[in-house]
């Protein structure tokens, strides 16, 4: 949805921790997370809106979830469902992943 947006991705060790992080916090629009071969990239229109994430696997979008409207338990269920391979291929994703060093998002400086 945001072809010019750049993401800094943080690896998360467990689905439970990822569910907590996506529901308990508001992240900058350049935030992304990786778990189990899936990327969760902030697809929100602003930090003020509901936290929406595009879910990417092998450069294809396989989901879009508004975690800002989920409980931690609901988020965990969605994440486990995606990890089990229950998703729909929504097409190619053209996200740009940047290393944390040299990141230039004005909100992260």
C-alpha distance (Angstrom), angle and dihedral (degrees) to the residues before:
residue distance angle dihedral
X1 . . .
X2 3.81 . .
X3 3.82 107.4 .
X4 3.82 94.1 177.3
X5 3.81 95.4 49.1
X6 3.80 118.7 110.2
X7 3.81 122.4 -153.8
X8 3.78 135.0 -151.3
X9 3.80 107.6 -154.2
X10 3.80 126.0 -151.9
X11 3.80 121.0 -162.3
X12 3.80 114.6 -126.9
X13 3.82 119.9 -158.2
X14 3.81 101.0 -147.7
X15 3.79 140.4 28.1
X16 3.80 89.2 -127.7
X17 3.80 93.4 56.2
X18 3.81 91.1 45.4
X19 3.82 90.6 51.5
X20 3.79 90.2 51.2
X21 3.80 93.4 47.6
X22 3.81 93.6 48.5
X23 3.80 94.5 48.9
X24 3.81 104.5 33.6
X25 3.81 99.5 48.3
X26 3.79 140.0 47.0
X27 3.79 110.5 -132.7
X28 3.80 132.5 -159.8
X29 3.80 114.4 -98.7
X30 3.81 91.2 -107.6
X31 3.83 92.6 61.0
X32 3.76 122.6 116.5
X33 3.78 135.1 169.2
X34 3.80 133.6 -157.2
X35 3.78 127.2 -152.5
X36 3.79 130.7 157.0
X37 3.80 94.7 -8.9
X38 3.79 93.1 -51.2
X39 3.79 126.0 113.8
X40 3.79 119.3 -148.1
X41 3.82 106.1 -161.5
X42 3.79 122.0 -173.2
X43 3.79 105.3 -111.4
X44 3.81 95.9 173.5
X45 3.77 119.4 132.8
X46 3.82 90.3 -132.4
X47 3.79 141.6 -10.4
X48 3.83 87.4 -103.0
X49 3.79 94.5 61.8
X50 3.77 133.9 73.0
X51 3.80 111.6 -62.5
X52 3.81 103.9 -107.6
X53 3.80 121.5 -179.9
X54 3.78 131.6 -163.9
X55 3.80 110.4 -142.8
X56 3.81 113.6 -141.7
X57 3.82 129.8 -168.8
X58 3.80 122.0 177.1
X59 3.83 92.1 -14.1
X60 3.82 91.8 -53.4
X61 3.79 125.6 109.3
X62 3.80 108.4 -122.2
X63 3.78 100.8 170.4
X64 3.77 149.9 -0.8
X65 3.79 119.6 -146.8
X66 3.79 130.3 -179.8
X67 3.79 96.7 -142.6
X68 3.80 89.4 175.6
X69 3.82 87.5 73.9
X70 3.82 95.8 45.2
X71 3.76 132.8 90.8
X72 3.78 114.9 -127.8
X73 3.82 89.1 -105.7
X74 3.82 92.8 51.6
X75 3.81 90.8 47.9
X76 3.81 90.5 51.1
X77 3.81 89.9 52.1
X78 3.80 92.2 51.4
X79 3.80 91.6 47.8
X80 3.83 92.9 49.2
X81 3.82 90.1 48.0
X82 3.81 90.7 52.8
X83 3.81 91.8 46.1
X84 3.82 88.8 53.5
X85 3.81 88.5 58.5
X86 3.79 97.5 -106.9
X87 3.80 101.0 140.4
X88 3.79 142.9 106.7
X89 3.81 122.3 -116.8
X90 3.81 104.5 -120.3
X91 3.79 95.6 -178.1
X92 3.79 140.4 -91.2
X93 3.78 120.1 -25.0
X94 3.78 119.2 -145.9
X95 3.79 99.9 -168.0
X96 3.76 121.4 151.0
X97 3.79 116.3 -136.6
X98 3.80 116.3 -158.8
X99 3.78 129.5 -167.6
X100 3.80 113.1 -107.6
X101 3.79 90.6 -114.8
X102 3.76 113.7 77.6
X103 3.79 92.7 18.3
X104 3.78 109.7 156.5
X105 3.81 107.1 -168.2
X106 3.83 105.8 140.5
X107 3.80 90.6 -135.9
X108 3.81 92.4 54.8
X109 3.79 98.5 48.3
